[in-house]
Amino acid sequence: MIPVFKPSLGEEEIAAIRETFASGWIGLGPKTKEFEHRFADYIGTPHAIGVNSATAALDLSLKAFHINSGEILIPAITFVSTAHAAVYNHATPVLVDVSRDTLCMDIDDLQEKITEKTRAIIPVHLGGHPCDMDPILELAGDHNLVVIEDAANAAGAEYKGQKVGSLGDAGCFSFQATKNMTTGDGGMITTSHGEIVERLQRLRWVGINLDTWKRNANPERYSWYYEVDEVGYKYHMNDIQASIGLVQLQKLDTMNEARRNIARNYGHALSPLQPISLPVEKPWANHVYWLYTMKMKERDEFISHMSRHGIATGVHFMPVHHHPIYAALSGDVPVAENIWKEIVDIPLFPDLNGDEMHRIISAVRTFFSPD
């Protein structure tokens, strides 16, 4: 079975882990600090804070901006963590419809759904395609709203030449096993707001004002003393994850270019098939293709067909209000309500080889032209 996702890992990552093991320091420490600095430089922000997931990154970002009530606008099609982050912070997620072509947040519907209760916007760069950030940021500025970019799908993607995660008040990244770069699990918060960095560092480590590595920095003695003045969380990254991340970050642009090449090959081979709609890339976007999402009326039959040919497929994502926990959120999102029944992802990962690509293309063609 050809999987939808497959991490691109090699001997360099193994060597990096071995080095970290040999150091005797595998918790939150020097590798995490180095990874934070390098990731911030890559994204183009002054600060980055390593955490254990993008879910934690979203949660802490809202806490850092003191959002603990009101409404948070999120796209109707996203992973459930985007909604969870609002609920964790005693806010109500409000669903915004999506654009039919990119599946990212629809600007007109976003504008309609801003109210006096709105506190923040979480645009999701779905599947690796950036949202149209200029009008989102303009609306946020007009209404004094915080913008938290959910870039879990989009490490390395660009909007008008600027990396996603550097455009809003904070950016939240995932390094989970299937993502464009991975640390097995893990995440990162990027921000230009220096005043929230120390609080984020405390909150990710149960509220402690001096983590173990900082207390160990004095070579003359290990200081045991620290203070906790607010409730924090066990959200920190560790040096095993960070050592993998440092290697993966060096490979990220190359891996993303491999993704883009595969997407171009798919586009060239599949564009003559009229019953399907292929992914788009807006003129202002650099799409990094975490997903290659097609749209078709016979989606479920197609999934079964591909499975019979030994090819996995995915659907990312079912609308948030289709989950029982969020059934009460069902708002006016007609595009999301209809388009999700048509979306399906075919395999795309950097190490997808030519034979596998040929199998996938042939299977897609066979579905639409069985003769």
ABEGO torsion letter per residue (X at the ends): XBBABBBBBBAAAAAAAAAAAAAGBABBBAAAAAAAAAAAAAAGBABBBBBABAAAAAAAAAAAAGBABEBBBBBABBBAAAAAAAAAAGBBBBBBBBBAAAGBBBAAAAAAABBAABABBBBBBBGGBBBBAAAAAAAAAAAGBBBBBBAAAABGBBBGGBBBGAABABBBBBABAABABBAGBEBBBBBABAAAAAAAAAAABGGBABBAAAAAABAABBBABBBBABBBBBABBBAAAAAAAAAAAAAAAAAAAAAAAAAAAAAAAAAABAABBBBBBBAABBBAGABBBBBBAAAAAAAAAAAAAGBBBBBOBBBAAABAAAAAABBBBAAAAAAAAABBBBBBBAABBAAAAAAAAAAAAAAABAX
